[in-house]
Amino acid sequence: MNQISLLTYPFTAIVGQRDMKLALCLIAVQPAIGGLLISGERGTAKTTAVRALPAVLGGDVRVIELPLNASEDRVVGTLRLGTLMKTGEREFVPGLLAEANGQILYVDEINLLEDSIVDLLLDAAASGVCRVEREGVSLRFPARFVLVGTMNPEEGSLRPQLLDRFGLSVRISGDLSREERLTLIRRLSAFEHDPEAFLVAWQPEEDALAERIRRASALYPDVLFSDDVADFAAGICSELGVDGYRGDITLMRTARAAAALEGRSSVSRDDVLLAARFVLPHRMKKLPFEDMGLTETMLNKAAAAQPQEIVVDVKSQEDEEENEDRDEKKATGQPVSRSCPCMISR
């Protein structure tokens, strides 16, 4: 095994694919968003980005990969036959779902996964528990993971039940400008020539993103949204005919994560619109065999159909309250103080 295969290409060095990188950062800030489905043709850095994510998350976060040819025993676990034959005792070895607890579970070409394995994923994703029934043994293991799947839509679609389990989805392409292609070639050449030096050069960028995600994760619980913003989000979902109510909840979680990434403690309508581009495309009602998608025109039309944002003039509100207070004092014969905005209390 050569040196390059042991090292991971830096997340921040990936050229282009802004939406994919942003979506991965959002689920890093708030894993409860529910995972990410990345759809795009081959050679668009899908797997590279997923494998590079732990480096900017810190801690002991790992990417657990579930291969297409994984057996049911490998996924949920199996009995160790050697121990059974030698001692007569049943020793159970947990599978990939248990190993992925608290980690990122990654499935490449997830649309090609066997139905039996998809069923196991669905059960674990819904309950957070891996249930095992083997040879008279009934066990349960915690299996709370962030599911990230990648797929090439030309190779088939994804079962609706599994599609609904992804909080976010993003469609990417290999369309890069001439300058971006040149940058990609230069960076990859530098990485292949001296991967360790390349990683050292990009470490400041990696550290900066890691710190930004850490701060956003800490800020997230304090990020609030107004009734106006909540009404705006609900209106967007209703106008677009979003299936179910999970989309509404995920939309606000994602909008809060977007605000946290920007260092803000309140959600804006722009945060909702940004989140909608990731949350809603795979949840919109569509005809059989119709491709998922949400165009910018559709989103703008839905936003325009909502009531105008209520802007409160704080100064006018304060002046009105001051006038009401002055009138009340006059009516009761109390002295009225006349404040001067240029005076400073000492």
C-alpha positions in Angstrom: 0.0 0.0 0.0 1.5 3.3 -1.0 1.7 6.4 1.1 -1.1 8.3 -0.7 -3.6 5.6 0.0 -3.0 6.0 3.8 -3.6 9.8 3.7 -6.9 11.6 3.1 -7.2 14.5 0.7 -8.1 17.6 2.7 -11.8 18.6 2.7 -11.0 22.3 2.2 -8.8 21.6 -0.8 -11.7 20.1 -2.9 -12.3 22.4 -5.9 -15.8 23.6 -6.5 -18.8 21.6 -5.2 -19.8 24.4 -2.8 -23.3 23.0 -2.2 -22.0 19.5 -1.3 -19.4 20.9 1.1 -22.0 23.2 2.7 -24.5 20.4 3.2 -21.9 18.2 4.8 -21.0 21.1 7.2 -24.7 21.6 8.1 -25.1 17.9 9.2 -21.8 18.2 11.1 -23.2 21.2 13.0 -26.5 19.4 13.8 -26.5 15.6 13.2 -30.2 15.5 14.1 -30.9 17.0 10.6 -30.8 13.4 9.5 -28.0 12.7 7.0 -27.3 13.6 3.4 -27.8 12.0 0.0 -25.3 13.2 -2.6 -26.4 12.6 -6.2 -24.1 13.1 -9.2 -22.1 11.4 -11.9 -18.9 9.6 -11.3 -15.7 11.6 -10.7 -17.3 14.5 -8.8 -15.4 14.1 -5.5 -18.4 12.7 -3.7 -16.5 9.9 -1.9 -13.5 12.1 -1.4 -15.5 14.7 0.4 -17.2 12.2 2.7 -14.0 10.5 3.7 -12.3 13.9 4.3 -15.1 15.2 6.7 -13.8 13.6 9.9 -10.6 15.6 9.7 -12.6 18.8 10.3 -14.9 17.4 12.9 -12.3 16.5 15.5 -12.8 14.0 18.3 -13.1 10.3 17.4 -15.5 10.7 14.6 -15.0 8.1 11.9 -16.5 7.1 8.6 -17.8 3.6 8.6 -18.3 2.3 5.1 -21.0 -0.2 4.2 -20.0 -2.0 1.0 -22.5 -3.1 -1.6 -21.6 -6.7 -1.2 -22.0 -6.7 2.6 -23.9 -9.7 3.9 -26.7 -9.4 6.4 -24.5 -11.0 9.1 -21.8 -8.3 8.4 -24.3 -5.5 8.7 -26.1 -6.6 11.9 -23.6 -9.1 13.4 -23.1 -12.8 13.7 -22.1 -15.6 16.1 -18.4 -16.5 16.4 -18.4 -20.1 15.4 -14.9 -20.8 16.7 -15.9 -19.9 20.2 -19.1 -21.9 20.0 -17.3 -25.0 18.8 -14.5 -24.7 21.4 -16.3 -23.7 24.6 -20.0 -24.2 23.7 -20.7 -20.6 24.6 -22.3 -18.2 22.2 -20.1 -15.1 21.5 -21.8 -12.5 19.4 -19.8 -10.1 17.1 -21.6 -6.8 16.4 -21.9 -5.7 12.8 -21.4 -2.5 10.9 -24.6 -0.8 12.2 -23.4 -1.2 15.8 -19.9 0.0 14.8 -21.4 3.1 13.2 -23.0 4.2 16.5 -22.1 7.8 17.0 -20.2 7.9 13.7 -20.9 8.5 10.0 -22.3 5.6 8.1 -21.3 5.9 4.5 -22.9 3.9 1.6 -21.5 4.5 -1.9 -23.9 3.7 -4.7 -26.7 3.4 -2.2 -29.3 3.1 -4.9 -27.8 -0.3 -5.8 -28.0 -1.7 -2.3 -29.9 -5.0 -1.8 -33.4 -4.6 -0.6 -32.8 -6.8 2.5 -29.9 -4.5 3.6 -32.0 -1.4 2.9 -34.7 -2.8 5.2 -32.1 -3.2 8.0 -30.9 0.4 7.4 -34.5 1.7 7.5 -35.2 -0.1 10.8 -32.0 1.2 12.4 -32.4 4.7 11.1 -35.9 4.9 12.4 -35.3 3.4 15.9 -31.6 4.1 16.6 -31.3 0.5 17.5 -29.9 -2.6 15.7 -32.0 -5.6 16.4 -30.5 -9.0 16.0 -32.3 -12.4 16.0 -29.8 -15.2 15.4 -29.8 -18.9 16.4 -32.1 -18.3 19.4 -30.2 -15.2 20.3 -32.1 -11.9 20.6 -29.9 -8.8 21.1 -30.1 -5.1 20.7 -27.3 -2.6 20.0 -27.4 1.2 19.9 -27.1 2.3 16.3 -27.5 6.1 16.1 -25.5 7.3 13.1 -25.4 10.0 10.5 -26.3 8.3 7.2 -24.5 9.7 4.1 -25.2 8.1 0.8 -23.9 8.8 -2.7 -25.3 7.7 -6.0 -25.2 8.1 -9.7 -28.8 8.8 -10.8 -28.1 7.2 -14.2 -27.7 3.8 -12.5 -31.2 3.8 -10.9 -33.4 5.5 -8.3 -33.7 5.1 -4.6 -36.5 3.5 -2.7 -38.9 6.2 -1.5 -38.8 4.8 2.1 -35.0 5.2 2.2 -35.1 8.5 0.4 -37.3 10.0 3.1 -34.8 9.1 5.8 -32.3 11.6 4.4 -32.6 15.0 5.9 -30.8 16.7 3.1 -30.1 16.0 -0.6 -27.8 17.7 -3.0 -27.4 17.2 -6.8 -23.9 17.9 -8.1 -22.2 17.9 -11.5 -18.7 17.9 -12.9 -19.1 21.3 -14.6 -16.1 23.3 -13.6 -14.7 26.4 -15.2 -11.4 26.3 -17.0 -9.7 28.0 -14.1 -11.2 25.5 -11.6 -10.1 22.5 -13.7 -6.5 23.9 -13.8 -6.6 24.4 -10.0 -7.9 20.9 -9.5 -5.0 19.4 -11.6 -2.4 21.5 -9.8 -3.7 20.5 -6.3 -4.0 16.8 -7.1 -0.5 16.8 -8.7 0.9 18.4 -5.5 -0.9 15.9 -3.3 0.4 12.9 -5.3 3.9 14.3 -5.4 4.2 15.0 -1.7 1.0 14.2 0.3 2.5 15.0 3.7 3.7 18.5 2.6 0.3 19.1 0.9 -1.6 18.2 4.1 0.7 20.5 6.1 0.1 23.4 3.7 -3.7 23.0 4.0 -3.8 22.4 7.7 -4.6 26.1 8.6 -7.6 25.9 6.3 -8.7 22.6 7.9 -8.2 24.0 11.4 -10.2 27.2 10.5 -13.2 25.2 9.2 -13.0 22.8 12.2 -13.2 25.8 14.6 -16.1 27.3 12.6 -18.0 24.0 12.9 -17.2 23.7 16.6 -18.4 27.2 17.3 -21.6 26.6 15.3 -22.3 23.4 17.1 -22.0 25.2 20.5 -24.1 28.1 19.3 -26.9 26.0 17.8 -29.0 25.4 21.0 -29.2 29.2 21.4 -30.3 29.9 17.8 -33.9 31.0 17.7 -36.4 31.9 15.0 -39.3 34.3 15.1 -43.0 33.6 14.5 -42.6 35.4 11.2 -39.8 33.1 10.1 -41.6 30.0 11.2 -44.7 31.1 9.3 -42.5 31.8 6.2 -41.0 28.3 6.4 -44.4 26.6 6.8 -45.8 28.6 3.9 -42.9 27.5 1.7 -43.5 23.9 2.4 -47.3 24.3 1.8 -46.8 26.2 -1.4 -44.5 23.6 -2.8 -46.7 20.7 -1.8 -44.1 19.0 0.4 -44.9 15.4 1.4 -45.5 14.8 5.1 -44.4 17.0 8.0 -40.8 15.8 8.4 -39.7 18.4 5.9 -41.0 21.3 8.0 -39.1 20.1 11.0 -35.9 19.4 9.1 -36.2 22.8 7.3 -36.1 24.7 10.6 -33.2 22.5 12.0 -31.2 23.2 8.9 -32.0 26.9 8.9 -30.8 27.1 12.5 -27.6 25.3 11.5 -27.0 27.7 8.6 -27.5 30.7 11.0 -25.1 29.1 13.5 -22.4 28.6 10.8 -22.6 32.3 10.2 -22.3 33.0 13.9 -25.8 34.3 14.3 -28.3 33.5 17.0 -31.4 34.2 15.0 -32.8 32.6 11.8 -33.6 34.8 8.9 -35.7 34.2 5.8 -32.6 33.8 3.8 -31.5 31.0 6.1 -34.8 29.3 5.4 -34.4 29.7 1.6 -30.8 28.3 1.8 -32.1 25.3 3.8 -35.0 24.7 1.4 -32.5 24.0 -1.4 -31.2 21.0 0.5 -34.3 19.9 2.4 -37.2 20.0 0.0 -36.1 18.6 -3.5 -36.5 15.0 -2.5 -39.7 15.6 -0.6 -41.8 17.3 -3.2 -44.8 15.5 -4.6 -44.1 14.1 -8.1 -45.3 11.6 -10.6 -43.9 8.0 -10.8 -40.5 7.9 -12.4 -40.3 11.7 -12.3 -36.9 13.0 -11.3 -36.6 14.9 -8.0 -35.8 18.5 -8.2 -36.5 22.0 -7.0 -35.7 24.8 -9.4 -34.7 28.3 -8.3 -37.8 29.6 -10.1 -40.1 27.4 -8.1 -38.5 28.4 -4.8 -38.6 32.1 -5.6 -42.3 31.8 -6.6 -43.1 30.0 -3.4 -41.3 32.7 -1.4 -43.0 35.5 -3.2 -46.4 34.0 -2.3 -45.7 34.4 1.4 -46.7 37.5 3.4 -44.2 40.3 3.5 -41.7 40.2 6.3 -42.7 42.3 9.3 -40.0 44.8 10.0 -40.2 46.5 13.4 -38.8 50.0 13.7 -37.3 49.8 17.2 -36.7 53.6 17.5 -40.2 54.5 16.4 -41.6 51.9 18.9 -39.4 53.5 21.7 -40.5 57.0 20.8 -44.2 55.9 20.9 -43.7 54.3 24.3 -42.0 57.5 25.6 -44.8 59.7 24.3 -47.4 57.5 25.9 -45.5 57.7 29.2 -45.3 61.5 29.0 -49.0 61.8 28.3 -49.8 59.6 31.3 -47.6 61.7 33.6 -49.2 64.9 32.4 -52.6 63.5 33.0 -51.7 62.6 36.6 -49.8 65.9 37.3 -46.4 64.2 37.6 -43.2 66.0 36.4 -42.1 65.2 32.9 -38.4 64.7 32.3 -37.0 65.9 29.1 -34.2 63.8 27.9 -31.5 65.0 25.6 -29.9 62.3 23.3 -26.5 64.1 23.5 -26.3 63.8 27.3 -24.5 60.9 29.0 -25.2 59.8 32.5 -22.2 59.9 34.7 
